[in-house]
Amino acid sequence: MLCTNSAALLFSVKGEMALNFRGTNNPPEYNPAQKNLLITWDILMQDYRSINLDSCQVITVIPANDQFWNYFTEKLAPMSPQDKLAFMDM
């Protein structure tokens, strides 16, 4: 999974266009913190996801700046649906 909660990234023009981000004012009907969940934007699936922090492992952190957009342009944007599935199955 490749995800972000960076408001600067998500609410940017690029974030809304390239990542198909859409903000929401509707919180979940439960308290995610009580369940040790983190709600985040899944960049590849282009939707909100809840991550169970009991079994979460961070592999890599990419800064939410031009470094991310370079990575996105060079690595993510050219991916086929099959490539995305293979990436998520790592």
Secondary structure, 3 states (H helix, E strand, C coil): CCEECCHHHHCCHHHHHHCCCCCCCCCCCCCHHHHCEEEEEECCCCEEEEEEHHHCCCCCCCCCCHHHHHHHHHHHCCCCHHHHHHHHCC
